[in-house]
Amino acid sequence: MSSLEVIILAAGQGSRMKSALPKVLHPIGGKPMLAHVLSAARALAAKRIHVVVGHGAEQVKQALADEPVQWVLQAQQLGTGHAVAQAMPGVATDARVLVLYGDVPLVPVAALEALLAKAGQQALALLTAMPENPTGYGRIVRNHDGQVMAIVEHKDADEQQRQIREVNTGILTARASDLARWLPALKNHNQQQEYYLTDTIAMAVREHIPVVAAITERAMEVQGVNDRKQQAEQERAYQRQQAERLMQAGVTLMDPDRIDIRGTVTAGKDVIIDANVIFEGTVELGDSVHIGANCIIKDARLANGVTVHPNSMIEESELGEAVNVGPFARLRPGTRLAKGVRIGNFVETKNAVFAENSKANHLSYIGDASVGADSNIGAGTITCNYDGARKSKTVIGDGAFIGSNTALVAPVTVGNQATIGAGSTITKNVEDGQLAIGRGKQRNIDGWQRPQKPEQE
């Protein structure tokens, strides 16, 4: 059996996007469109992947520098046939070639596997679709026996051909030896004056090489992106796919149309996610996790029984069992919360480790800190961890009570069972069990006259 090599066409300018960013780098689900196509190609276990670049070639290569692909330059964009021809010198002569497009991000691996299976060892096979509105697509022309005879581009089609609903997705597979023979013979006698890859269909018919078509059921999955509207449509289609995947895994989505996954989410049993939640990077959700509306969660691990109340942000953090966060909390990178920790409204943490059952319920900043078990941090507490040049650590022991409106000036340690009086500024270590009070002396002045506003003339 011949090996598979994939050629991905990614050289177009994408002028209708009206952007300095090359079209294939525009994101769907938080990653470039081309990255989605590369993922599909890798899933097919292709021996080699060739990516044809042109407009913004260096930018594309830099953005995907870690991808194990063969980069091919198409210096002049003269059509799809010309683009494939640029990659052919690097393709083994006995290979089977699959042509994909960098601006068709949602093509299902299953559809490509079905296409390759239908092609077998001999045939040229193309992936077709039946969109509700075929305008702009090349039409599949069949004979009376239903055999594919040719593809006619929309701009070159007559009125009768434009009535055909079956359209070409551009995705096809053929033997490398056939393509090597056909591509040099392409002509650009068309409205675009380009060398169309689709003209190889008629060449195969003339040579009595079987031409077969695999029709994909969901036209949206093979739609290309040419402008911002189509990008938005593909984004919504992608997000719906992700929502359906989560629901099939047992997750309850309060509104499947209002969730955004810009990375990878895995979830346990009985997870509930409210509306307008955004996931980025890699997120792991344990059993019985509840996430309120309007939360953003990025590169985080939430253990069983975690509750995140609405309007909270969690980034690069780990939350243990039964942790309770928010509403309006912000957990910044390096936050580690053990079982039963409570981080309340308008509390911000960064590089902070909380042991079991400790809590900071209101209006506090805890950064570069270690908090022991069963400690209580009052409202308005701040760890003053940055002196303008370096960051220092605050250590709070087990069972400590930090009164409201306390400033802990790092580096400083508060011992086990220690108590800090409300309104204190703490600059020295507090030993186990001690009470520390660091306030200015209160003075009550009799006969005080408030300043008066001058009378208006």
Secondary structure, 3 states (H helix, E strand, C coil): CCCEEEEEEECCCCHHHCCCCCHHHCEECCEEHHHHHHHHHHHCCCCEEEEEECCCHHHHHHHCCCCCCEEEECCCCCCHHHHHHHHHHHCCCCCEEEEEECCCCCCCHHHHHHHHHHHCCCCEEEEEECCCCCCCCCEEEECCCCCEEEEECHHHCCCCHHHCCCEEEEEEEEEHHHHHHHHHHCCCCCCCCCCCHHHHHHHHHHCCCCEEEEECCCHHHHCCCCCHHHHHHHHHHHHHHHHHHHHHCCCEECCCCCEEEEEEEEECCCCEECCCEEEEEEEEECCCCEECCCCEEEEEEECCCCEECCCCEEECCEECCCCEECCCCEECCCCEECCCCEEEECCEEEEEEECCCCEEEECCEEEEEEECCCCEECCCCEEECECCCCECCEEECCCCEECCCCEEECCEEECCCCEECCCCEECCCECCCCEECCCCCCCCCCCCCCCCCCCCC
